[in-house]
Amino acid sequence: MKTSRLEAFSDGVIAIIITIMVLEMKIPHGTTLAELKPLTGTFLSYVLSFIYVGIYWNNHHHLFHVTKRVTGGILWANLHLLFWLSLFPFVTGWMGENHFTALPVALYGFVLLMASIAYWVLQSTISRDTKAGELLRSALGKDFKGKLSPLLYLCAIGFAFLQPWVSAFLYVATALMWLIPDRRYERALEVEASD
């Protein structure tokens, strides 16, 4: 099976996730800037989650550029990833509404951790496919960011109960690490095209 149907479905789910997140932000009834102050936590958590969803969408897009076919295992691994991403609106809203208190911040980190594990499972499932797997393994290399992210999420979950703002900093730092353009997939595709 080709990848186009899986990509279209995933794109649609991710678009819905972003839509749900923005709809969670309640419109203030007043007309002054002071009316926006209570929404600061909600807005900041939305921005962070929007960036994370964007990172997953971007990496998913690149991942499926090196994937030539879809198997049943890949379909289930992709659904597993989409499940954890679909929880972003809930944990985003809860963390923002409660102004980054311990339990919501920890649960946010848990969902980030599970999404990163689900993405790793998807990559691993694809890498077992001989042709795509060879190209994917070449593109990933040592996958420093992929290995570091779950560790940062685990640290952030622990810090959530001590100092939730340290956790928020770790979530932001991890997102910033992924915002740096990653050309691993493009380089692998260029090498394959030149062969």
N, C-alpha and C positions, 0 to 999 in steps of 0.2 A: 504494500500500500504506500502511496506517496504521502509526503508530509503536509500537503496543502490543507487538507481537511482539519487535521490536528492543529495546525497553526491558526486557521481561521476561528476555530472553536476557542482556543486559548486566548486569542486577541479579544474576542467578544467577552469572555469571562473577565479578563483584566479590565476592559473598558467599564463593565458593570461594577466591578470592585471600586474603581475610582469614582464612579457616579454615586454609589452608595456612601462613600466616605464624605464627599462634598455635601450631600444632602443631610448628613448628620449635623452640619453646622447650622445652628438656628439663627434666623435673622432677628437682630435686635428690634425692639419696638420704638425706641427713641431715635432721635436724629443727631445726637452729639457723639463726639469721639469717646466720651466717657462710657457710653453704652456698649462700646466694643471691648472694653477692658475685661469683663468677665469671660469673653470668648478667646482670650489670649492663649490659654492652655489648649483649647480645642483646635485653634488655628495652627499652633506650633506642632501639635501631634499630627494634624492633617498634612502639613508640609513635609514632615519627616516620613510619614507613610507614603505620600505621593512619590517622594524620591525613591523609596524602597520598591514600590510597585514598578516604577519606571526602570529601575535597575534590573529587576527580574524580567520585565518585558524585553528590555534591550538584550540581556544575556540569552534569554529564551530564543529570541530572533536569531542571534548569531549561532547558537547551538544547533538550530535546525537548518542553518545554511550548510553545515558540514554533515548533516544527517541525510542519507539518501533514501531511506525507506523506514516505514513505521511497522513495528511488530506489536503483538498484543501486550507484551511486557512494557513497551514504551508507552502505549496508551494508558496503562494503569499507573505507571510511574508519573506520567504527566498529570493525570487526575489527582494523584496524591499531592503533587505540588500545588495544583489549583485549589485543593481543599484547604491547605494551610494559608494560601494567599487570600482565600475567601473570608478568613477570620480577621484579616486586617481591619476592616471597617469596625468590627465590634471592639477589638482591643484598642484601636485608635481613639474611638469615641469614649471608651471607659477611662483611658489614661488622661485624655484631655479634659473631660468633665470633672475629674477628680484631681486636677492640677498636679499630676505627676507624683501621686502618693505611692507607697511601697507596693502593695499587691497589684494594682493595675500596671505599674511599671514592670514588675516581675513577669506578669502574664504576657505583656507585650514582648518582652525578651524571649519568653518561652515560644511564642508563635514565630518570632524571627528565627530562633534556633531550629524549630521544626521545619520551617520553610527552607532553611539552608540545607538541612539534612535531606529533605525531599528533592531539592535541586541536585544534590550529590547523587542520590539514588537514580534520578533521571539520567544524569551524565554517565553513571556507571552502567546503566541498562543499555544506553546507546553505545557505549564503548565496547560492549560485548559483541556487537555486530562487526564482522570482520572488516569490511571496507570503511565504513563510517568510523568504526572504533579506532582504526589506525590513524586516521586523520584527526579525530578528536583527541586522542592521546598525545599526538604531536602538537596540537594547538594548546592543550592544557599545560604541558610541561610539568613543572613541580607544583603548580596550582597553589602558590603561596597564599593568595587572598582567600581562596576557597577553604584552605585549612585553618587560616587565622580567624576568619569570621565566626565560626561556632565557638571557638575559645573565648572570643571577646563577648559573645552573647551569654555564655555561661558565667563569665566574670560579672557582667552587668546584672544578671539575675540575682547573683549573690549580693551585689552592692545595693540592689533595690531595697533590701530590708535594713540596710545601714544608712545609706545616703542615696536616695533615688536620683538626685541630680548627677551623681557620678555615672549612674546607669544611663541616663539620658545622654550624657557626654559620650559614653562608649558607643551608643547607638548612632549618634551623629558622626563620630570618628570612623566607624565602620562603613557608614554610607558614603562618607567623603572618600574613603579608600577605593570604593567601587566606582565613584564618579570619575576618577582619573581614567581617561580613555584607555581601553584594553584592546590592543590590536592582535592578540594571539590568534583569533579565528581568521582574521583577514590574512595574516602572514601564512597560516597553514593552507588557506585556499589559494593564495598566490603561488606557493611552492607546488601544490598539486596541479595547478593550471600550467605551470612551466614544465612539468614532467612529460 
